[in-house]
Amino acid sequence: MNKLNSKKIFLSPPHMTGKEEQFISEAFDTNWIAPVGPHIEGFEKEMALYLKAPGTVALSSGTAAIHLALDILGVTKGDVVFCSTLTFVASANPILYQEAEPVFIDSDPISWNMSPQALKRAFVQAEKDKKLPKAVIIVHLYGQSARMEELMEICKSYQVPVIEDAAESLGAGYKGIPTGTIGDFGIYSFNGNKMITTAGGGMLTAKKKSHLEKAKFLAQQAKDQADYYQHSVKGYNYRMSNILAGIGRAQLLALDERVEQKRFIYKRYEEALSTKGIEFMPEYEGSYSCRWLTVCTLPMDNNPQDVINNLQSHNIEARRVWKPLHLQPLFQNHNFYAHIPGNSTAEMLFDRGICLPSGTSLSGEEHRFVIETVKASLYEKSAQGAILSNL
Ligand SMILES: *Cc1c(COP(=O)(O)O)cnc(C)c1O
């Protein structure tokens, strides 16, 4: 095996365009070094245009955006919120901030995202218990849209609002509509490893203008309209800084190119590895994935941790699929609805899945090296049983 591994290959490192400094300089030159300023307004307008959304609010993180959406929907102590189980903990932490109770919904094998049939069962039970959820948080995992048509229909029939967690799926769509703009609220993240980055940051979009105005108000300590500092409700310090918004504007210019690059990276993995019994996250009909990460399940008899450790020894970063939230010690004793009762898709994906390096600055040579190392890390079934193919 070649020795390309002197330089570490990361999972999804930031990829600068070279235009960021210009925007940052502009912020310095005009002394807008604050959570107010023209880049924030510019970034919000440009994102709204990209998303074809009524507006957006730039915030300090994606987590803050989820928190504000829950707050605006009046989620409070003792309320129930349904949430995808196969996701990063940030999707559900804000439910705890509000002292509400998360109930976790399984994935389905078609989208790897929220299972409409599990959601339906959760609603039927909630109706019987006379305790409908105050909101449903639907995650678009790894750049792939959830089955929004079916999920929205169920939520609408119970008149429960939807928050789309599109932190990983900026640039993805469902039937031509950008993820995050289908439900009542959508959130995005600009953390270091996401589709585009501002070092750290997030954004909220909403169907209703009044919700966007409320979000802006709450994100700046909820200051009343008065000549002095007067406050009638609880607020937060969640606004994005003008400097970071400048970075975001430059990054947004490259988003479509990043999506193409990520899709190309995925395609090469798929061509090279699907003959090996590896199965990739499907892009089901009607969806358009931005392939934030290339994610796959390994053939039976392969332990994802062994493969990850082997990649690690070659200086390649790979990761497990998110551990489902209903299995987390943090969320013990919360209800969970499986895709098929007793048969959880999310648990299977966690047991067998890995995320492969998907950085858009990955060179062709590095990519070949990763692919060869993955191949060499797999167990191959022989008549005698399983043997490690790279021994
Ligand atoms: C990254 C991420 C978030 C949180 O975004 P931050 O900007 O890091 O707060 C939320 N949900 C999912 C699914 C994420 O991957």
PDBQT file of the ligand as one rigid body, heavy atoms in Angstrom, charges set to zero:
ROOT
HETATM    1  C1  LIG A 401     -24.537  19.789  13.443  1.00  0.00    +0.000 C 
HETATM    2  C2  LIG A 401     -25.914  19.388  13.737  1.00  0.00    +0.000 A 
HETATM    3  C3  LIG A 401     -26.752  20.162  14.552  1.00  0.00    +0.000 A 
HETATM    4  C4  LIG A 401     -26.280  21.320  15.373  1.00  0.00    +0.000 C 
HETATM    5  O1  LIG A 401     -25.697  22.338  14.711  1.00  0.00    +0.000 OA
HETATM    6  P1  LIG A 401     -24.676  23.316  15.513  1.00  0.00    +0.000 P 
HETATM    7  O2  LIG A 401     -24.495  24.451  14.580  1.00  0.00    +0.000 OA
HETATM    8  O3  LIG A 401     -23.428  22.511  15.702  1.00  0.00    +0.000 OA
HETATM    9  O4  LIG A 401     -25.299  23.681  16.791  1.00  0.00    +0.000 OA
HETATM   10  C5  LIG A 401     -28.065  19.777  14.688  1.00  0.00    +0.000 A 
HETATM   11  N1  LIG A 401     -28.543  18.690  14.092  1.00  0.00    +0.000 NA
HETATM   12  C6  LIG A 401     -27.774  17.902  13.319  1.00  0.00    +0.000 A 
HETATM   13  C7  LIG A 401     -28.386  16.717  12.673  1.00  0.00    +0.000 C 
HETATM   14  C8  LIG A 401     -26.431  18.205  13.133  1.00  0.00    +0.000 A 
HETATM   15  O5  LIG A 401     -25.665  17.393  12.398  1.00  0.00    +0.000 OA
ENDROOT
TORSDOF 0
